[in-house]
């Protein structure tokens, strides 16, 4: 599930709760992009699990066929891992909302 989808779902739930309480206010999700340092050490050691869970056999096959990196995730199976570098800059920081 993407961060944008989570924001959209949260936005809808909040809007519904406000309406249930008789509060008529707009709710918005703001999606931003960030710039990262291409030399961030996080790229060398990916740690952020994403995607579906795999068995050990499925994970081994995925690594062999596509070269992705995987790790065991809290005893629930294996998942692909990607880098999670520190944000260096919010690209849309100067956007004006009126």
N, C-alpha and C positions, 0 to 999 in steps of 0.2 A: 504494500500500500504506500503510495507516494505521500510526501508531506503536503502537496497541494490537495490531494483527495482528503486527507485527514482534516485540513483546514476547512474545506468545503463542507464536510460532514459535521464538523463542530459548529460552523456558521449556521447550518440549517437547524441543528439541535438548539442552539442558543436562540435563534429567531423564533422557533416554535415555543420555547419556554417563555420568552418575553410575551408573546401573544397570549399564551395561556394565563399570564398574570395581568393581562390588560395593558401591557406596555407596547406602544407602537413606535419602535425605533428600528432604524436600518442596521444591519449587521453586514460586515464585509470581511472577506479573506484577502490579505495582501501577500502576494507571492514575490519574493525577491531572489536575485542571483548574487552569488558572492564570487570574488576573485580569490584564488589561493596561490601560495608560493609554489612554483613547480619543483622547488628543491626541498619542500617540506618532508621531513623524515617519515611521515605517515605513509608516503608512497612506497617506501621500502618494506614496510611491515603492515600490510592491511589487517585491520582488526574489526571492521564493522560488518556484522552478518546481515545478509540480505537474501531475499528469495525464499523458496520453499525448503523444507527439511528433506534431507536425503539419507538413505542408509549408507553404511560404510562402503558397500559395493558400488552404489550409485555415485557416491562422491569420488571414489577412486577412478571410475570410468569417466566422469566429467573432467577430472584433472588430466587424465591420459589423453582424452580426445580434444580438449580445448585449451588446456593449460591454465584454467582458472585456479585460484587458490581457495581452499576450503578449510574449515575448522569445525571441531566438535562443539556443539552449542548447548551447554547446560544439561547434558545427558538426554537431550531430546532428538539427537541426530546431528547430521552435518549440514552446514550451509556454506554458500559462497561467501567470501569476505572481500571487501573493497576498502580502499584507503578512505580515511576520514580526516583530511587535512584541516588545520585551523584556518578559519576565514580570515583573509587579510583586508578585504574591503567589500562593502555592500555596493554593488554596481548602481542600483537605482537610488542611492542615498539623497540625491539632489532633486528627486521627483517631487513636484508640488501637487498637493491635493487641495482642491478648492470646493 
